[in-house]
Amino acid sequence: MTEIKHINNEKNGAFQIYYEGQKAGEMTYKWAGKDKFIIDHTKVDKAFGGKGLAKELVFSGVKYARENGKKNSSTLSLCESNF
């Protein structure tokens, strides 16, 4: 079972993913104005590889943007294919 926590402040933020209670990875972003954020890093620990957790992080970022009227972009190919 996974849980995703969102940390957000005025300049940057992160989505952290936990798998069975252990932190498995995170996706970080930087704000580009008040209405747009740019995903700049996604990492999942090798011990949790192959479970689709990086994709889950990306989907969480997209969902957050849609639900809050924000735009998002990325410097990562994994993210670009999901926007």
PDB file of N, CA, C and O in Angstrom:
ATOM      1  N   MET A   1       0.837  -1.175   0.000  1.00  0.00           N
ATOM      2  CA  MET A   1       0.000   0.000   0.000  1.00  0.00           C
ATOM      3  C   MET A   1       0.881   1.237   0.000  1.00  0.00           C
ATOM      4  O   MET A   1       1.910   1.270   0.676  1.00  0.00           O
ATOM      5  N   THR A   2       0.481   2.260  -0.759  1.00  0.00           N
ATOM      6  CA  THR A   2       1.262   3.494  -0.839  1.00  0.00           C
ATOM      7  C   THR A   2       0.505   4.660  -0.224  1.00  0.00           C
ATOM      8  O   THR A   2      -0.724   4.680  -0.162  1.00  0.00           O
ATOM      9  N   GLU A   3       1.287   5.624   0.223  1.00  0.00           N
ATOM     10  CA  GLU A   3       0.747   6.877   0.735  1.00  0.00           C
ATOM     11  C   GLU A   3       1.615   7.991   0.159  1.00  0.00           C
ATOM     12  O   GLU A   3       2.840   7.870   0.126  1.00  0.00           O
ATOM     13  N   ILE A   4       0.998   9.061  -0.289  1.00  0.00           N
ATOM     14  CA  ILE A   4       1.739  10.189  -0.837  1.00  0.00           C
ATOM     15  C   ILE A   4       1.477  11.414   0.027  1.00  0.00           C
ATOM     16  O   ILE A   4       0.333  11.753   0.330  1.00  0.00           O
ATOM     17  N   LYS A   5       2.574  12.073   0.417  1.00  0.00           N
ATOM     18  CA  LYS A   5       2.488  13.302   1.199  1.00  0.00           C
ATOM     19  C   LYS A   5       2.980  14.452   0.328  1.00  0.00           C
ATOM     20  O   LYS A   5       3.971  14.318  -0.391  1.00  0.00           O
ATOM     21  N   HIS A   6       2.283  15.577   0.399  1.00  0.00           N
ATOM     22  CA  HIS A   6       2.633  16.757  -0.392  1.00  0.00           C
ATOM     23  C   HIS A   6       3.165  17.838   0.543  1.00  0.00           C
ATOM     24  O   HIS A   6       2.511  18.210   1.518  1.00  0.00           O
ATOM     25  N   ILE A   7       4.342  18.329   0.238  1.00  0.00           N
ATOM     26  CA  ILE A   7       4.961  19.417   0.984  1.00  0.00           C
ATOM     27  C   ILE A   7       5.071  20.597   0.025  1.00  0.00           C
ATOM     28  O   ILE A   7       5.605  20.456  -1.075  1.00  0.00           O
ATOM     29  N   ASN A   8       4.567  21.766   0.437  1.00  0.00           N
ATOM     30  CA  ASN A   8       4.516  22.907  -0.465  1.00  0.00           C
ATOM     31  C   ASN A   8       4.846  24.185   0.290  1.00  0.00           C
ATOM     32  O   ASN A   8       4.322  24.422   1.378  1.00  0.00           O
ATOM     33  N   ASN A   9       5.721  25.013  -0.291  1.00  0.00           N
ATOM     34  CA  ASN A   9       5.943  26.343   0.255  1.00  0.00           C
ATOM     35  C   ASN A   9       5.988  27.331  -0.907  1.00  0.00           C
ATOM     36  O   ASN A   9       5.692  26.951  -2.040  1.00  0.00           O
ATOM     37  N   GLU A  10       6.339  28.550  -0.664  1.00  0.00           N
ATOM     38  CA  GLU A  10       6.259  29.589  -1.692  1.00  0.00           C
ATOM     39  C   GLU A  10       7.247  29.415  -2.840  1.00  0.00           C
ATOM     40  O   GLU A  10       7.007  29.940  -3.927  1.00  0.00           O
ATOM     41  N   LYS A  11       8.350  28.696  -2.634  1.00  0.00           N
ATOM     42  CA  LYS A  11       9.380  28.589  -3.669  1.00  0.00           C
ATOM     43  C   LYS A  11       9.490  27.202  -4.297  1.00  0.00           C
ATOM     44  O   LYS A  11       9.829  27.075  -5.473  1.00  0.00           O
ATOM     45  N   ASN A  12       9.209  26.178  -3.523  1.00  0.00           N
ATOM     46  CA  ASN A  12       9.341  24.815  -4.048  1.00  0.00           C
ATOM     47  C   ASN A  12       8.476  23.854  -3.250  1.00  0.00           C
ATOM     48  O   ASN A  12       7.801  24.247  -2.298  1.00  0.00           O
ATOM     49  N   GLY A  13       8.506  22.595  -3.649  1.00  0.00           N
ATOM     50  CA  GLY A  13       7.715  21.599  -2.945  1.00  0.00           C
ATOM     51  C   GLY A  13       8.133  20.203  -3.352  1.00  0.00           C
ATOM     52  O   GLY A  13       9.047  20.013  -4.154  1.00  0.00           O
ATOM     53  N   ALA A  14       7.444  19.233  -2.780  1.00  0.00           N
ATOM     54  CA  ALA A  14       7.754  17.836  -3.077  1.00  0.00           C
ATOM     55  C   ALA A  14       6.533  16.960  -2.813  1.00  0.00           C
ATOM     56  O   ALA A  14       5.681  17.268  -1.980  1.00  0.00           O
ATOM     57  N   PHE A  15       6.487  15.880  -3.539  1.00  0.00           N
ATOM     58  CA  PHE A  15       5.551  14.805  -3.273  1.00  0.00           C
ATOM     59  C   PHE A  15       6.411  13.636  -2.823  1.00  0.00           C
ATOM     60  O   PHE A  15       7.297  13.196  -3.556  1.00  0.00           O
ATOM     61  N   GLN A  16       6.157  13.133  -1.628  1.00  0.00           N
ATOM     62  CA  GLN A  16       6.914  12.007  -1.099  1.00  0.00           C
ATOM     63  C   GLN A  16       6.015  10.784  -1.097  1.00  0.00           C
ATOM     64  O   GLN A  16       4.843  10.861  -0.728  1.00  0.00           O
ATOM     65  N   ILE A  17       6.575   9.658  -1.511  1.00  0.00           N
ATOM     66  CA  ILE A  17       5.794   8.433  -1.546  1.00  0.00           C
ATOM     67  C   ILE A  17       6.333   7.454  -0.513  1.00  0.00           C
ATOM     68  O   ILE A  17       7.542   7.265  -0.374  1.00  0.00           O
ATOM     69  N   TYR A  18       5.400   6.838   0.206  1.00  0.00           N
ATOM     70  CA  TYR A  18       5.723   5.840   1.224  1.00  0.00           C
ATOM     71  C   TYR A  18       5.103   4.512   0.806  1.00  0.00           C
ATOM     72  O   TYR A  18       3.946   4.446   0.392  1.00  0.00           O
ATOM     73  N   TYR A  19       5.897   3.466   0.925  1.00  0.00           N
ATOM     74  CA  TYR A  19       5.434   2.125   0.564  1.00  0.00           C
ATOM     75  C   TYR A  19       5.515   1.267   1.819  1.00  0.00           C
ATOM     76  O   TYR A  19       6.595   1.051   2.368  1.00  0.00           O
ATOM     77  N   GLU A  20       4.373   0.784   2.261  1.00  0.00           N
ATOM     78  CA  GLU A  20       4.281  -0.008   3.489  1.00  0.00           C
ATOM     79  C   GLU A  20       4.978   0.693   4.650  1.00  0.00           C
ATOM     80  O   GLU A  20       5.700   0.069   5.428  1.00  0.00           O
ATOM     81  N   GLY A  21       4.747   2.013   4.755  1.00  0.00           N
ATOM     82  CA  GLY A  21       5.255   2.797   5.863  1.00  0.00           C
ATOM     83  C   GLY A  21       6.673   3.326   5.721  1.00  0.00           C
ATOM     84  O   GLY A  21       7.123   4.106   6.560  1.00  0.00           O
ATOM     85  N   GLN A  22       7.386   2.921   4.679  1.00  0.00           N
ATOM     86  CA  GLN A  22       8.763   3.382   4.478  1.00  0.00           C
ATOM     87  C   GLN A  22       8.822   4.383   3.328  1.00  0.00           C
ATOM     88  O   GLN A  22       8.185   4.200   2.291  1.00  0.00           O
ATOM     89  N   LYS A  23       9.598   5.443   3.534  1.00  0.00           N
ATOM     90  CA  LYS A  23       9.749   6.414   2.454  1.00  0.00           C
ATOM     91  C   LYS A  23      10.481   5.737   1.300  1.00  0.00           C
ATOM     92  O   LYS A  23      11.593   5.233   1.460  1.00  0.00           O
ATOM     93  N   ALA A  24       9.837   5.735   0.135  1.00  0.00           N
ATOM     94  CA  ALA A  24      10.378   5.046  -1.038  1.00  0.00           C
ATOM     95  C   ALA A  24      10.946   6.008  -2.070  1.00  0.00           C
ATOM     96  O   ALA A  24      11.786   5.613  -2.878  1.00  0.00           O
ATOM     97  N   GLY A  25      10.503   7.268  -2.060  1.00  0.00           N
ATOM     98  CA  GLY A  25      10.998   8.213  -3.049  1.00  0.00           C
ATOM     99  C   GLY A  25      10.301   9.548  -2.960  1.00  0.00           C
ATOM    100  O   GLY A  25       9.454   9.779  -2.097  1.00  0.00           O
ATOM    101  N   GLU A  26      10.684  10.432  -3.886  1.00  0.00           N
ATOM    102  CA  GLU A  26      10.043  11.740  -3.936  1.00  0.00           C
ATOM    103  C   GLU A  26      10.200  12.386  -5.300  1.00  0.00           C
ATOM    104  O   GLU A  26      11.086  12.044  -6.084  1.00  0.00           O
ATOM    105  N   MET A  27       9.323  13.316  -5.549  1.00  0.00           N
ATOM    106  CA  MET A  27       9.358  14.138  -6.753  1.00  0.00           C
ATOM    107  C   MET A  27       9.373  15.586  -6.269  1.00  0.00           C
ATOM    108  O   MET A  27       8.516  15.985  -5.481  1.00  0.00           O
ATOM    109  N   THR A  28      10.344  16.373  -6.736  1.00  0.00           N
ATOM    110  CA  THR A  28      10.447  17.765  -6.296  1.00  0.00           C
ATOM    111  C   THR A  28      10.088  18.718  -7.430  1.00  0.00           C
ATOM    112  O   THR A  28      10.159  18.370  -8.608  1.00  0.00           O
ATOM    113  N   TYR A  29       9.702  19.925  -7.041  1.00  0.00           N
ATOM    114  CA  TYR A  29       9.362  20.939  -8.036  1.00  0.00           C
ATOM    115  C   TYR A  29       9.699  22.324  -7.515  1.00  0.00           C
ATOM    116  O   TYR A  29       9.895  22.530  -6.317  1.00  0.00           O
ATOM    117  N   LYS A  30       9.760  23.271  -8.451  1.00  0.00           N
ATOM    118  CA  LYS A  30       9.971  24.681  -8.134  1.00  0.00           C
ATOM    119  C   LYS A  30       8.799  25.477  -8.706  1.00  0.00           C
ATOM    120  O   LYS A  30       8.318  25.190  -9.802  1.00  0.00           O
ATOM    121  N   TRP A  31       8.353  26.465  -7.964  1.00  0.00           N
ATOM    122  CA  TRP A  31       7.298  27.335  -8.454  1.00  0.00           C
ATOM    123  C   TRP A  31       7.864  28.312  -9.471  1.00  0.00           C
ATOM    124  O   TRP A  31       8.951  28.860  -9.285  1.00  0.00           O
ATOM    125  N   ALA A  32       7.111  28.527 -10.557  1.00  0.00           N
ATOM    126  CA  ALA A  32       7.442  29.513 -11.588  1.00  0.00           C
ATOM    127  C   ALA A  32       6.272  30.485 -11.642  1.00  0.00           C
ATOM    128  O   ALA A  32       5.458  30.436 -12.564  1.00  0.00           O
ATOM    129  N   GLY A  33       6.192  31.354 -10.667  1.00  0.00           N
ATOM    130  CA  GLY A  33       5.042  32.236 -10.513  1.00  0.00           C
ATOM    131  C   GLY A  33       4.038  31.601  -9.567  1.00  0.00           C
ATOM    132  O   GLY A  33       4.343  30.612  -8.900  1.00  0.00           O
ATOM    133  N   LYS A  34       2.839  32.171  -9.510  1.00  0.00           N
ATOM    134  CA  LYS A  34       1.816  31.671  -8.585  1.00  0.00           C
ATOM    135  C   LYS A  34       0.989  30.539  -9.167  1.00  0.00           C
ATOM    136  O   LYS A  34       0.353  29.798  -8.418  1.00  0.00           O
ATOM    137  N   ASP A  35       0.981  30.385 -10.498  1.00  0.00           N
ATOM    138  CA  ASP A  35       0.085  29.435 -11.131  1.00  0.00           C
ATOM    139  C   ASP A  35       0.775  28.294 -11.857  1.00  0.00           C
ATOM    140  O   ASP A  35       0.110  27.503 -12.526  1.00  0.00           O
ATOM    141  N   LYS A  36       2.096  28.189 -11.741  1.00  0.00           N
ATOM    142  CA  LYS A  36       2.805  27.141 -12.478  1.00  0.00           C
ATOM    143  C   LYS A  36       3.960  26.590 -11.646  1.00  0.00           C
ATOM    144  O   LYS A  36       4.676  27.332 -10.974  1.00  0.00           O
ATOM    145  N   PHE A  37       4.121  25.272 -11.709  1.00  0.00           N
ATOM    146  CA  PHE A  37       5.293  24.666 -11.089  1.00  0.00           C
ATOM    147  C   PHE A  37       5.986  23.751 -12.088  1.00  0.00           C
ATOM    148  O   PHE A  37       5.361  23.193 -12.990  1.00  0.00           O
ATOM    149  N   ILE A  38       7.304  23.612 -11.899  1.00  0.00           N
ATOM    150  CA  ILE A  38       8.129  22.825 -12.807  1.00  0.00           C
ATOM    151  C   ILE A  38       8.738  21.668 -12.020  1.00  0.00           C
ATOM    152  O   ILE A  38       9.493  21.870 -11.069  1.00  0.00           O
ATOM    153  N   ILE A  39       8.397  20.465 -12.433  1.00  0.00           N
ATOM    154  CA  ILE A  39       8.947  19.267 -11.795  1.00  0.00           C
ATOM    155  C   ILE A  39      10.400  19.130 -12.248  1.00  0.00           C
ATOM    156  O   ILE A  39      10.687  19.098 -13.444  1.00  0.00           O
ATOM    157  N   ASP A  40      11.312  19.049 -11.274  1.00  0.00           N
ATOM    158  CA  ASP A  40      12.727  19.021 -11.628  1.00  0.00           C
ATOM    159  C   ASP A  40      13.472  17.759 -11.198  1.00  0.00           C
ATOM    160  O   ASP A  40      14.627  17.567 -11.578  1.00  0.00           O
ATOM    161  N   HIS A  41      12.833  16.906 -10.417  1.00  0.00           N
ATOM    162  CA  HIS A  41      13.535  15.706  -9.975  1.00  0.00           C
ATOM    163  C   HIS A  41      12.541  14.651  -9.488  1.00  0.00           C
ATOM    164  O   HIS A  41      11.598  14.957  -8.760  1.00  0.00           O
ATOM    165  N   THR A  42      12.768  13.427  -9.896  1.00  0.00           N
ATOM    166  CA  THR A  42      11.980  12.301  -9.392  1.00  0.00           C
ATOM    167  C   THR A  42      12.943  11.166  -9.088  1.00  0.00           C
ATOM    168  O   THR A  42      13.769  10.791  -9.920  1.00  0.00           O
ATOM    169  N   LYS A  43      12.821  10.625  -7.883  1.00  0.00           N
ATOM    170  CA  LYS A  43      13.702   9.529  -7.514  1.00  0.00           C
ATOM    171  C   LYS A  43      12.952   8.536  -6.640  1.00  0.00           C
ATOM    172  O   LYS A  43      12.250   8.912  -5.701  1.00  0.00           O
ATOM    173  N   VAL A  44      13.117   7.245  -6.973  1.00  0.00           N
ATOM    174  CA  VAL A  44      12.596   6.158  -6.157  1.00  0.00           C
ATOM    175  C   VAL A  44      13.776   5.276  -5.793  1.00  0.00           C
ATOM    176  O   VAL A  44      14.570   4.902  -6.656  1.00  0.00           O
ATOM    177  N   ASP A  45      13.888   4.945  -4.521  1.00  0.00           N
ATOM    178  CA  ASP A  45      14.957   4.087  -4.047  1.00  0.00           C
ATOM    179  C   ASP A  45      14.935   2.753  -4.791  1.00  0.00           C
ATOM    180  O   ASP A  45      13.867   2.195  -5.044  1.00  0.00           O
ATOM    181  N   LYS A  46      16.109   2.247  -5.137  1.00  0.00           N
ATOM    182  CA  LYS A  46      16.218   0.992  -5.899  1.00  0.00           C
ATOM    183  C   LYS A  46      15.486  -0.170  -5.231  1.00  0.00           C
ATOM    184  O   LYS A  46      14.979  -1.058  -5.917  1.00  0.00           O
ATOM    185  N   ALA A  47      15.428  -0.170  -3.920  1.00  0.00           N
ATOM    186  CA  ALA A  47      14.746  -1.251  -3.192  1.00  0.00           C
ATOM    187  C   ALA A  47      13.254  -1.318  -3.519  1.00  0.00           C
ATOM    188  O   ALA A  47      12.611  -2.346  -3.307  1.00  0.00           O
ATOM    189  N   PHE A  48      12.705  -0.210  -4.041  1.00  0.00           N
ATOM    190  CA  PHE A  48      11.275  -0.144  -4.351  1.00  0.00           C
ATOM    191  C   PHE A  48      11.019  -0.092  -5.860  1.00  0.00           C
ATOM    192  O   PHE A  48       9.903   0.193  -6.296  1.00  0.00           O
ATOM    193  N   GLY A  49      12.043  -0.364  -6.640  1.00  0.00           N
ATOM    194  CA  GLY A  49      11.924  -0.307  -8.094  1.00  0.00           C
ATOM    195  C   GLY A  49      10.947  -1.334  -8.648  1.00  0.00           C
ATOM    196  O   GLY A  49      10.699  -2.376  -8.041  1.00  0.00           O
ATOM    197  N   GLY A  50      10.403  -1.016  -9.814  1.00  0.00           N
ATOM    198  CA  GLY A  50       9.501  -1.937 -10.500  1.00  0.00           C
ATOM    199  C   GLY A  50       8.082  -1.961  -9.977  1.00  0.00           C
ATOM    200  O   GLY A  50       7.298  -2.820 -10.380  1.00  0.00           O
ATOM    201  N   LYS A  51       7.731  -1.052  -9.100  1.00  0.00           N
ATOM    202  CA  LYS A  51       6.385  -1.018  -8.519  1.00  0.00           C
ATOM    203  C   LYS A  51       5.523   0.114  -9.079  1.00  0.00           C
ATOM    204  O   LYS A  51       4.372   0.276  -8.674  1.00  0.00           O
ATOM    205  N   GLY A  52       6.075   0.895 -10.008  1.00  0.00           N
ATOM    206  CA  GLY A  52       5.315   1.991 -10.593  1.00  0.00           C
ATOM    207  C   GLY A  52       5.210   3.214  -9.702  1.00  0.00           C
ATOM    208  O   GLY A  52       4.330   4.052  -9.898  1.00  0.00           O
ATOM    209  N   LEU A  53       6.098   3.323  -8.725  1.00  0.00           N
ATOM    210  CA  LEU A  53       5.999   4.426  -7.767  1.00  0.00           C
ATOM    211  C   LEU A  53       6.351   5.782  -8.381  1.00  0.00           C
ATOM    212  O   LEU A  53       5.740   6.789  -8.022  1.00  0.00           O
ATOM    213  N   ALA A  54       7.308   5.829  -9.284  1.00  0.00           N
ATOM    214  CA  ALA A  54       7.649   7.105  -9.931  1.00  0.00           C
ATOM    215  C   ALA A  54       6.450   7.630 -10.723  1.00  0.00           C
ATOM    216  O   ALA A  54       6.152   8.824 -10.701  1.00  0.00           O
ATOM    217  N   LYS A  55       5.782   6.740 -11.408  1.00  0.00           N
ATOM    218  CA  LYS A  55       4.594   7.144 -12.177  1.00  0.00           C
ATOM    219  C   LYS A  55       3.495   7.639 -11.236  1.00  0.00           C
ATOM    220  O   LYS A  55       2.788   8.598 -11.548  1.00  0.00           O
ATOM    221  N   GLU A  56       3.359   6.986 -10.095  1.00  0.00           N
ATOM    222  CA  GLU A  56       2.366   7.411  -9.107  1.00  0.00           C
ATOM    223  C   GLU A  56       2.666   8.834  -8.614  1.00  0.00           C
ATOM    224  O   GLU A  56       1.752   9.632  -8.408  1.00  0.00           O
ATOM    225  N   LEU A  57       3.944   9.136  -8.429  1.00  0.00           N
ATOM    226  CA  LEU A  57       4.336  10.485  -8.025  1.00  0.00           C
ATOM    227  C   LEU A  57       3.957  11.510  -9.094  1.00  0.00           C
ATOM    228  O   LEU A  57       3.410  12.567  -8.781  1.00  0.00           O
ATOM    229  N   VAL A  58       4.246  11.193 -10.341  1.00  0.00           N
ATOM    230  CA  VAL A  58       3.909  12.095 -11.448  1.00  0.00           C
ATOM    231  C   VAL A  58       2.401  12.320 -11.509  1.00  0.00           C
ATOM    232  O   VAL A  58       1.947  13.456 -11.641  1.00  0.00           O
ATOM    233  N   PHE A  59       1.630  11.249 -11.414  1.00  0.00           N
ATOM    234  CA  PHE A  59       0.173  11.382 -11.449  1.00  0.00           C
ATOM    235  C   PHE A  59      -0.331  12.250 -10.294  1.00  0.00           C
ATOM    236  O   PHE A  59      -1.298  12.994 -10.456  1.00  0.00           O
ATOM    237  N   SER A  60       0.313  12.162  -9.137  1.00  0.00           N
ATOM    238  CA  SER A  60      -0.076  12.989  -7.995  1.00  0.00           C
ATOM    239  C   SER A  60       0.154  14.469  -8.290  1.00  0.00           C
ATOM    240  O   SER A  60      -0.672  15.311  -7.938  1.00  0.00           O
ATOM    241  N   GLY A  61       1.274  14.782  -8.935  1.00  0.00           N
ATOM    242  CA  GLY A  61       1.544  16.163  -9.312  1.00  0.00           C
ATOM    243  C   GLY A  61       0.546  16.700 -10.317  1.00  0.00           C
ATOM    244  O   GLY A  61       0.087  17.836 -10.202  1.00  0.00           O
ATOM    245  N   VAL A  62       0.213  15.885 -11.299  1.00  0.00           N
ATOM    246  CA  VAL A  62      -0.774  16.277 -12.314  1.00  0.00           C
ATOM    247  C   VAL A  62      -2.143  16.483 -11.667  1.00  0.00           C
ATOM    248  O   VAL A  62      -2.835  17.454 -11.970  1.00  0.00           O
ATOM    249  N   LYS A  63      -2.528  15.577 -10.785  1.00  0.00           N
ATOM    250  CA  LYS A  63      -3.819  15.681 -10.098  1.00  0.00           C
ATOM    251  C   LYS A  63      -3.878  16.965  -9.265  1.00  0.00           C
ATOM    252  O   LYS A  63      -4.880  17.680  -9.285  1.00  0.00           O
ATOM    253  N   TYR A  64      -2.805  17.247  -8.539  1.00  0.00           N
ATOM    254  CA  TYR A  64      -2.755  18.473  -7.735  1.00  0.00           C
ATOM    255  C   TYR A  64      -2.942  19.709  -8.622  1.00  0.00           C
ATOM    256  O   TYR A  64      -3.707  20.613  -8.286  1.00  0.00           O
ATOM    257  N   ALA A  65      -2.240  19.736  -9.748  1.00  0.00           N
ATOM    258  CA  ALA A  65      -2.342  20.879 -10.660  1.00  0.00           C
ATOM    259  C   ALA A  65      -3.775  21.046 -11.162  1.00  0.00           C
ATOM    260  O   ALA A  65      -4.310  22.154 -11.149  1.00  0.00           O
ATOM    261  N   ARG A  66      -4.386  19.975 -11.595  1.00  0.00           N
ATOM    262  CA  ARG A  66      -5.753  20.050 -12.132  1.00  0.00           C
ATOM    263  C   ARG A  66      -6.755  20.484 -11.071  1.00  0.00           C
ATOM    264  O   ARG A  66      -7.627  21.311 -11.340  1.00  0.00           O
ATOM    265  N   GLU A  67      -6.637  19.937  -9.880  1.00  0.00           N
ATOM    266  CA  GLU A  67      -7.594  20.250  -8.814  1.00  0.00           C
ATOM    267  C   GLU A  67      -7.444  21.667  -8.276  1.00  0.00           C
ATOM    268  O   GLU A  67      -8.370  22.203  -7.666  1.00  0.00           O
ATOM    269  N   ASN A  68      -6.278  22.280  -8.499  1.00  0.00           N
ATOM    270  CA  ASN A  68      -6.013  23.597  -7.945  1.00  0.00           C
ATOM    271  C   ASN A  68      -5.829  24.683  -9.003  1.00  0.00           C
ATOM    272  O   ASN A  68      -5.371  25.783  -8.695  1.00  0.00           O
ATOM    273  N   GLY A  69      -6.184  24.374 -10.245  1.00  0.00           N
ATOM    274  CA  GLY A  69      -6.104  25.360 -11.314  1.00  0.00           C
ATOM    275  C   GLY A  69      -4.691  25.833 -11.609  1.00  0.00           C
ATOM    276  O   GLY A  69      -4.482  26.988 -11.981  1.00  0.00           O
ATOM    277  N   LYS A  70      -3.728  24.947 -11.445  1.00  0.00           N
ATOM    278  CA  LYS A  70      -2.324  25.287 -11.697  1.00  0.00           C
ATOM    279  C   LYS A  70      -1.858  24.636 -12.989  1.00  0.00           C
ATOM    280  O   LYS A  70      -2.456  23.671 -13.466  1.00  0.00           O
ATOM    281  N   LYS A  71      -0.790  25.173 -13.544  1.00  0.00           N
ATOM    282  CA  LYS A  71      -0.146  24.574 -14.710  1.00  0.00           C
ATOM    283  C   LYS A  71       1.120  23.897 -14.223  1.00  0.00           C
ATOM    284  O   LYS A  71       1.718  24.307 -13.228  1.00  0.00           O
ATOM    285  N   ASN A  72       1.518  22.857 -14.937  1.00  0.00           N
ATOM    286  CA  ASN A  72       2.773  22.214 -14.577  1.00  0.00           C
ATOM    287  C   ASN A  72       3.528  21.822 -15.826  1.00  0.00           C
ATOM    288  O   ASN A  72       2.949  21.595 -16.888  1.00  0.00           O
ATOM    289  N   SER A  73       4.833  21.749 -15.669  1.00  0.00           N
ATOM    290  CA  SER A  73       5.698  21.277 -16.740  1.00  0.00           C
ATOM    291  C   SER A  73       6.852  20.543 -16.076  1.00  0.00           C
ATOM    292  O   SER A  73       6.938  20.470 -14.850  1.00  0.00           O
ATOM    293  N   SER A  74       7.723  20.010 -16.893  1.00  0.00           N
ATOM    294  CA  SER A  74       8.785  19.196 -16.333  1.00  0.00           C
ATOM    295  C   SER A  74      10.031  19.254 -17.196  1.00  0.00           C
ATOM    296  O   SER A  74       9.979  19.548 -18.390  1.00  0.00           O
ATOM    297  N   THR A  75      11.135  18.968 -16.561  1.00  0.00           N
ATOM    298  CA  THR A  75      12.386  18.794 -17.284  1.00  0.00           C
ATOM    299  C   THR A  75      12.679  17.303 -17.459  1.00  0.00           C
ATOM    300  O   THR A  75      13.756  16.938 -17.932  1.00  0.00           O
ATOM    301  N   LEU A  76      11.736  16.444 -17.085  1.00  0.00           N
ATOM    302  CA  LEU A  76      11.930  14.993 -17.099  1.00  0.00           C
ATOM    303  C   LEU A  76      11.070  14.319 -18.162  1.00  0.00           C
ATOM    304  O   LEU A  76       9.895  14.655 -18.310  1.00  0.00           O
ATOM    305  N   SER A  77      11.640  13.376 -18.899  1.00  0.00           N
ATOM    306  CA  SER A  77      10.891  12.702 -19.960  1.00  0.00           C
ATOM    307  C   SER A  77       9.746  11.862 -19.407  1.00  0.00           C
ATOM    308  O   SER A  77       8.695  11.777 -20.043  1.00  0.00           O
ATOM    309  N   LEU A  78       9.915  11.245 -18.253  1.00  0.00           N
ATOM    310  CA  LEU A  78       8.838  10.453 -17.647  1.00  0.00           C
ATOM    311  C   LEU A  78       7.616  11.314 -17.414  1.00  0.00           C
ATOM    312  O   LEU A  78       6.489  10.884 -17.659  1.00  0.00           O
ATOM    313  N   CYS A  79       7.835  12.521 -16.944  1.00  0.00           N
ATOM    314  CA  CYS A  79       6.719  13.422 -16.662  1.00  0.00           C
ATOM    315  C   CYS A  79       6.085  13.946 -17.934  1.00  0.00           C
ATOM    316  O   CYS A  79       4.859  13.983 -18.038  1.00  0.00           O
ATOM    317  N   GLU A  80       6.884  14.348 -18.897  1.00  0.00           N
ATOM    318  CA  GLU A  80       6.366  14.920 -20.136  1.00  0.00           C
ATOM    319  C   GLU A  80       5.373  13.998 -20.822  1.00  0.00           C
ATOM    320  O   GLU A  80       4.386  14.466 -21.389  1.00  0.00           O
ATOM    321  N   SER A  81       5.618  12.702 -20.777  1.00  0.00           N
ATOM    322  CA  SER A  81       4.734  11.766 -21.463  1.00  0.00           C
ATOM    323  C   SER A  81       3.391  11.612 -20.762  1.00  0.00           C
ATOM    324  O   SER A  81       2.481  10.992 -21.313  1.00  0.00           O
ATOM    325  N   ASN A  82       3.247  12.167 -19.548  1.00  0.00           N
ATOM    326  CA  ASN A  82       2.009  12.027 -18.782  1.00  0.00           C
ATOM    327  C   ASN A  82       1.213  13.320 -18.671  1.00  0.00           C
ATOM    328  O   ASN A  82       0.141  13.320 -18.067  1.00  0.00           O
ATOM    329  N   PHE A  83       1.704  14.426 -19.235  1.00  0.00           N
ATOM    330  CA  PHE A  83       0.988  15.694 -19.141  1.00  0.00           C
ATOM    331  C   PHE A  83      -0.035  15.823 -20.229  1.00  0.00           C
ATOM    332  O   PHE A  83      -0.735  16.833 -20.302  1.00  0.00           O
TER     333      PHE A  83
END
